[in-house]
Each structure stands twice: as C-alpha cells, then as structure tokens.
Amino acid sequence: MQDEKRDRMCKIAILCGSKALVIKRSKYVWYHPGRWDVPGGAAEPGESNQRAAARETFEETGFEADSSELSLINSQWKMRNGKPVDRFCFALHVDEEFEPKLSFEHSEYSWLEVDDILDDDGLNLPSFYKDCLKSCLVNVELF
C-alpha cells in the first residue's frame, strides 16, 4: 500500500520511435528553473500514480495520455527538501510527434534522440529520468 504521507512524483517518458519529448522548466518556477525534464508532477492524495502522471502531463503539455496505457519503467525514493519522495516514471509510445501546449511552468520543448539525451550533460536532465529513458531502449517489449 502506498504511504499517503509521502509525496509522489509521477512522470511519463513519452517516446516516438527513438526520440523522447523533453520540456524545459521556466526560469520563473521555484524548483529547478531552467532544467530539462520529462512531463509529469506531484500526485494528489488518493490519486493513482498512473492517473497523476497523465493529469500532470496534460496540465504541462496539453497532451492527453491514457493512464491505462502507461508502463512503469522505474521507481525510487529520494529526499527532497528534507522529506522522502517516491518517484515513478512511466513509458508511453506515440505514433507521431506532437507540438505540446506548454503551461507557464515550461518555456521550451524538444523531441530529441534518446541516445543524444543520455550523452548530453548540458540538458541537466536528472539522472533518474536518464535511467528511465535508458530502460526504454533496453525494454523494447514495452512498445
């Protein structure tokens, strides 16, 4: 059973062929401004991890992901601001690249080759999400 007292971050690695969607956090947000990320965010109490990932992805990109189509590819917990946080990353394969409708939280997006994302330290993508993308390459049966 999920510990409802712990925060949960639920993200989606959205892939189209060998490319993944990454979004850049706006310079106006308080947490990691200017950092590249994958869509998603915090779960609300009582919300499933898949539903939270789909809802947050819609809020950030305007893309409606079907939560029943998400495949869990990685999870971990970490300390964030002195509190334990559970992180979940799901994979979703789409047939075509789309243009996200970014929220105020993000300023840019890009569809990049996963190999390039893994090799580019300039993106400053957190290692957990790089590991998730790497898992997507290894676990091709997810798609």
Stockholm file with secondary structure:
# STOCKHOLM 1.0

chainA/1-143         MQDEKRDRMCKIAILCGSKALVIKRSKYVWYHPGRWDVPGGAAEPGESNQRAAARETFEETGFEADSSELSLINSQWKMRNGKPVDRFCFALHVDEEFEPKLSFEHSEYSWLEVDDILDDDGLNLPSFYKDCLKSCLVNVELF
#=GR chainA/1-143 SS CCCTTSEEEEEEEEEETTEEEEEEECTTSSSSTTCEECSEEECCTTCCHHHHHHHHHHHHHCCCCCGGGCEEEEEEEEEETTEEEEEEEEEEECSSCCCCCCCTTEEEEEEEEHHHHHHCGGGCCCHHHHHHHHHHHHCGGGC
#=GC SS_cons         CCCTTSEEEEEEEEEETTEEEEEEECTTSSSSTTCEECSEEECCTTCCHHHHHHHHHHHHHCCCCCGGGCEEEEEEEEEETTEEEEEEEEEEECSSCCCCCCCTTEEEEEEEEHHHHHHCGGGCCCHHHHHHHHHHHHCGGGC
//
